[in-house]
Amino acid sequence: MGFDGIAVETHQAPDAGDLELQTAWVEFANVLTQLKSAGGDCETEIGDAIADATDYDLQVRSVKITGNNATAQVRQGKDGKVSTFTFVKEGGNWRATALGG
């Protein structure tokens, strides 16, 4: 069963009293929206991630920090493509916002 049928409207989100679950729901909805707008879906992305997971050789080529935002250029393997990872600093901690996009 895929994730494409999941509705992300506010009225279907978890109870407002569970802030941690609400936050996770919003982040999931944002990722799902980004995947769909790029023509992707969760099943394909997860399948690709699993296929890529066999190559653990990641090389950080560069890191750029601007205020509370950061990007890292990461190459997978010796001759792999370079991907951009983005991060945002929230509450003193860095959180990934896009992995390899």
Buried (B, 14 or more C-beta within 10 A) or exposed (E): EEBEEEEBEEEEBBEEEEEEEBEEBBEBBEBBEEBEEEEEBBEEBEEEEEEBEEEEEBEEEEEEEEEEEBBBBBBBEEEBEEBBBBBBEEEEEEEEBBBBE
